Amino acid sequence: MSEQAPKFKVTIDNITIEVPAGTTILNAARMIGGDVTPPAMCYYSKLKESGGKCRTCLVEVSKGSEKDPRPMPKLVASCRTTVMDGMEVKNITSDKVLDARKGIVEFLLMNHPLDCPVCDQAGECDLQDLSYEHGSEGTRYEFDRRKFEKEDIGPYIQLHMTRCILCYRCVFTADQLTGKREHGVLERGDHSEISTLLGKSLDNEFIGNVIDVCPVGALTDKTFRFKNRVWFTKPVDAHRDCPTCSGKVRLWMRGDEVFRVTARKDQWGEVEEWICNDCRFHKKEVKDWVIEGPSHVRRSSVIAQGHYEHTQKPHVLIDKVIGKQPVLKMDIHSISDVNKPEIDLSKIEGPAHSTDFEGNKLLGNG
């Protein structure tokens, strides 16, 4: 029998957790969850050698370990730094980290166009979320931004290099998942760009996954472009018997129409299981799928508009990082004098209206 890996205690934003040796600070923070977790634009747990490029996950190590308690002299990338026993880390409790993250966001947005109103990634864009939480209201950049022509790099994928932040996720995905990489980073320095070699197209049967791993709107699904906004669609989990992949997907529907098909993602926005091009681009009929039920959507997401899920357990928000006691979120059904507690919002199709609370239309008891 192999010996079990030793456990290390690490404290992140005043919360202590025990993790196996070799765990990175970022993954240890993800085990805690919430705001304690640093943002990550380039790290992807399923891709080897990812991380260490965007620098958004920088944290302050105020204590190296029990054996060597000296703090690290500079901020470190949490996705590439492993924990040591007794290590103490500051993320949102460090002014240095918050100030550095603000500057990093400014660099990421330096050449990024302000085209959120026409970008298909709006509503589920990691860079959009990052800029709202850690960015500045304006920019100090006075020079012309880099501009590129839109490029079709395959029959189903369009590249908007102007939006790219060079996270390398798509390159790693094509290299490690398909085994047939025909695109990568060309040029060097501030001339670097993602492109294909000599006009080749990406036609591997799993290449559509580069769309899911892209944290911005640089790689878009041509079968979905400008057809709908994600917050107007309803995501549902579905599956089919596919000979190529797992067949477990997320359908983005409006009524009985399937607008797009994507892989299912976890709470960190990472793909749970890779899917093939046939499932993603060619199966756009409801009859092609077995619907499992609504996908879980965070209530803080714009996609949650009109998309209710009934939660059995009350949600607890941990405020220990700023010295407060845990706050128990109230149950609006049990204390509100306006809403009728017998009406279950999760059983109402779409947003609730005043007519749902009248007469014999009570939906609470089925």
Helices and strands as residue ranges (DSSP letters): E 7-12, E 15-20, H 25-32, G 34-36, E 58-63, E 76-77, E 87-90, H 95-108, G 116-118, H 126-134, E 151-152, E 157-159, G 161-163, H 169-173, I 174-178, E 183-186, G 189-191, E 193-196, H 209-213, E 219-221, G 230-232, E 234-239, E 248-254, E 257-263, H 277-277, I 278-282, G 286-288, E 290-294, G 302-304, E 316-317, G 320-322, E 327-328, H 332-335, G 345-347, G 354-357
